[in-house]
Amino acid sequence: MDLACPNCRSDNTQKLSLAVEGGTFSSKATTVGVGATGGSAGLMAASTSGSSTSTLAQKHAAPEKWPVISGGIGIIATSWIASLFAGHWVFLSGCVLAAILAVIGWKYNLKDYPRELAEWNAKFLCLRCSEIFTPDRGAEDAFAVKAEATN
């Protein structure tokens, strides 16, 4: 398989998933402290977490599954609250909308998401010109067919 960039022909390329992973950082810290002043003492505990994502990692992140369950619950809850002010038809409309979006989401998650994830996993990044490309498998496939024919 030819991993050279089709734009600048550089062989300085990297799998896109590795570049995205390298541009995503997470941190978590816990602090515990004890202090005393005068006649009183105190105990303090704190926890913090954070993440940092590079522009490249944000721009070329992997496709995500649609949040079917949480999205449906959110729509139903919002429509229930709205129905307290606008009538029961708002709640019924929200339930119908949640059901339609759930079907669309499940279809995407079962059919389209695996294909999109596989396409994303096949992509490479040129570290010279920043081109995102999928390597040409034609030469590799032709070689495999030729090798099978000689056996």
C-alpha positions, -999 to 999 in steps of 0.1 A, spaced: 0 0 0 14 34 -10 14 57 20 28 87 2 7 118 2 -11 122 -31 -7 160 -29 30 165 -23 43 129 -26 59 130 9 62 98 27 61 116 61 25 105 68 7 93 99 -25 75 106 -52 102 113 -65 83 143 -30 85 159 -27 122 152 -61 129 168 -53 107 198 -19 125 202 -38 159 202 -62 149 230 -50 152 266 -69 145 298 -60 152 334 -74 144 368 -61 155 402 -72 150 438 -59 171 467 -63 165 504 -52 190 530 -52 194 567 -47 227 585 -48 241 620 -48 277 632 -52 287 669 -76 263 685 -93 250 654 -84 225 627 -98 218 593 -98 192 566 -101 200 529 -105 178 499 -108 188 463 -109 170 430 -105 184 395 -104 171 360 -100 186 326 -91 179 290 -74 197 262 -79 191 225 -58 205 197 -74 222 167 -64 193 145 -79 167 169 -112 188 170 -114 192 133 -107 156 124 -123 138 154 -138 103 148 -175 102 140 -197 97 170 -228 76 176 -260 95 180 -273 97 216 -306 80 209 -317 72 245 -306 104 262 -318 126 233 -352 109 234 -355 114 272 -345 150 268 -372 157 242 -398 139 262 -389 157 294 -388 191 277 -422 185 261 -437 174 294 -426 206 311 -439 226 281 -472 208 283 -478 221 318 -481 256 302 -494 248 267 -515 217 269 -512 180 265 -508 181 227 -473 195 232 -463 164 252 -478 141 226 -460 159 198 -428 156 218 -433 118 222 -439 114 184 -408 135 176 -387 115 201 -399 82 185 -391 95 150 -356 107 160 -350 75 179 -357 54 147 -334 77 126 -307 75 153 -308 37 156 -306 34 118 -276 57 117 -259 39 146 -265 5 132 -259 12 94 -241 44 87 -219 48 118 -198 16 113 -191 26 77 -182 62 86 -159 49 114 -142 25 90 -136 52 65 -122 75 92 -99 47 105 -85 43 69 -74 79 66 -39 93 69 -25 127 75 5 142 56 28 158 81 43 180 54 13 196 37 -15 186 61 -35 167 34 -60 141 47 -61 111 24 -70 75 21 -41 54 7 -46 39 -27 -52 2 -22 -52 -5 -59 -15 -14 -62 -17 -36 -32 -48 -54 -44 -33 -59 -79 -2 -74 -63 -23 -98 -42 -42 -110 -73 -10 -115 -92 5 -135 -63 -26 -157 -61 -24 -164 -98 12 -176 -96 4 -201 -68 
